[in-house]
Amino acid sequence: MINQQNHSFFLIDNPRAAFGGIFTYARYGEDVESGDMQIGERRRTYVSLMPSLKYNYVNGKNFALYSKVAVGMMYIYAKSD
């Protein structure tokens, strides 16, 4: 089982710079087996919310050149049965 989502948004957006955030959610799971027998399962969940800043060097109608930086922390939850 794999479930992953990434969302990016900007609150302040003008032709040169933008400020916003990035939200990331990911969940991975797998069966734990011994031989041909399932003896449990392992799940990991990752959640992150990061503020971001984007600077546009060139912002044309059909072409854009920009840099984006985001810094944040990640919450990790792991469980094995």
C-alpha positions in Angstrom: 0.0 0.0 0.0 1.4 3.4 -1.0 -0.5 6.7 -0.6 1.3 10.0 -1.3 0.0 13.5 -1.7 1.9 16.8 -2.2 0.1 20.2 -2.3 1.7 23.6 -2.8 0.0 27.0 -2.4 1.0 30.6 -2.4 -0.7 33.3 -0.2 1.2 36.3 -1.5 1.8 36.2 -5.3 3.2 39.0 -7.4 5.2 39.1 -10.6 8.6 38.8 -8.8 8.1 36.9 -5.6 5.6 34.6 -3.8 5.2 33.3 -0.3 3.3 30.1 0.6 3.6 26.6 1.8 4.0 23.0 0.9 2.0 20.1 2.5 3.2 16.5 2.1 1.5 13.3 3.3 2.9 9.9 2.6 1.9 6.5 3.9 3.6 3.2 3.1 2.6 -0.3 4.3 3.7 -3.8 3.7 3.1 -7.3 5.0 5.7 -9.0 7.2 6.1 -12.7 6.2 7.9 -15.7 7.5 8.2 -18.3 4.7 4.7 -18.4 3.1 2.9 -17.1 6.3 2.0 -13.5 7.0 3.0 -12.8 10.6 2.2 -9.0 10.7 2.3 -5.8 8.9 4.5 -2.7 8.9 3.2 0.9 8.3 4.9 4.2 8.1 3.3 7.7 7.9 5.1 10.9 7.1 3.5 14.4 7.4 5.3 17.7 6.6 4.2 21.3 6.5 6.8 23.8 5.2 6.7 27.5 4.5 8.1 28.3 1.0 9.4 31.3 -0.9 9.6 31.6 -4.7 11.5 34.2 -6.7 10.8 34.7 -10.4 13.8 35.6 -12.5 11.9 35.5 -15.7 8.1 35.4 -15.8 7.0 35.4 -19.4 3.7 34.2 -20.9 5.2 30.9 -22.3 8.4 30.6 -20.2 9.4 31.1 -16.6 12.7 30.8 -14.7 12.4 30.7 -10.9 13.9 29.4 -7.7 11.9 28.0 -4.8 13.0 27.2 -1.3 11.1 25.5 1.5 12.2 24.6 5.1 10.3 22.6 7.6 10.0 19.6 9.8 8.6 16.2 9.2 6.5 14.0 11.6 7.1 10.3 11.2 4.9 7.6 12.7 5.9 3.9 12.4 4.0 0.9 13.6 4.7 -2.8 13.3 2.2 -5.5 14.3 
